[in-house]
Amino acid sequence: MSTKNKKYTTKNLENDFGQLSFADLILMQREDLELTQVEMAKKLKISKQKLCDFEKGRRIPSAKLAAGWSKKLRLPPEVWIQAVLQDQLKRDNIHLKVHIAS
């Protein structure tokens, strides 16, 4: 499930893996960077437990927080923000699909 050799965009991620949740994205990114949860948590300046909660889908960050993390990881924020907003709609049982354009 590596993204190292691909342009990191919503369209190609959805083509390769289907619709991804924020939990999928953050876990995939951590594994792609070959970081432990402790290392990734330090990079994002959060606790390991919070990172675990995000990876398991027990928590959804704000769009602002996700955008900040994407910058720290040097990734396009559109992918992360789209996943966050889609997860929020799903949690609230709103059956709409989000597309973010830059």
NORBELKA-V156241 format. One record per residue. N is the residue number from 1. SS is DSSP state (H for helix, E for strand, - for the rest). Layout:
# NORBELKA-V156241
N|SS ; N|SS
This chain:
# NORBELKA-V156241
1|- ; 2|- ; 3|- ; 4|- ; 5|- ; 6|- ; 7|- ; 8|- ; 9|- ; 10|H ; 11|H ; 12|H ; 13|H ; 14|H ; 15|H ; 16|H ; 17|H ; 18|- ; 19|- ; 20|- ; 21|- ; 22|H ; 23|H ; 24|H ; 25|H ; 26|H ; 27|H ; 28|H ; 29|H ; 30|H ; 31|H ; 32|H ; 33|- ; 34|- ; 35|- ; 36|- ; 37|H ; 38|H ; 39|H ; 40|H ; 41|H ; 42|H ; 43|H ; 44|H ; 45|- ; 46|- ; 47|- ; 48|H ; 49|H ; 50|H ; 51|H ; 52|H ; 53|H ; 54|H ; 55|H ; 56|- ; 57|- ; 58|- ; 59|- ; 60|- ; 61|- ; 62|- ; 63|H ; 64|H ; 65|H ; 66|H ; 67|H ; 68|H ; 69|H ; 70|H ; 71|H ; 72|H ; 73|- ; 74|- ; 75|- ; 76|- ; 77|H ; 78|H ; 79|H ; 80|H ; 81|H ; 82|H ; 83|H ; 84|H ; 85|H ; 86|H ; 87|H ; 88|H ; 89|H ; 90|H ; 91|H ; 92|- ; 93|- ; 94|- ; 95|- ; 96|- ; 97|- ; 98|- ; 99|- ; 100|- ; 101|- ; 102|-
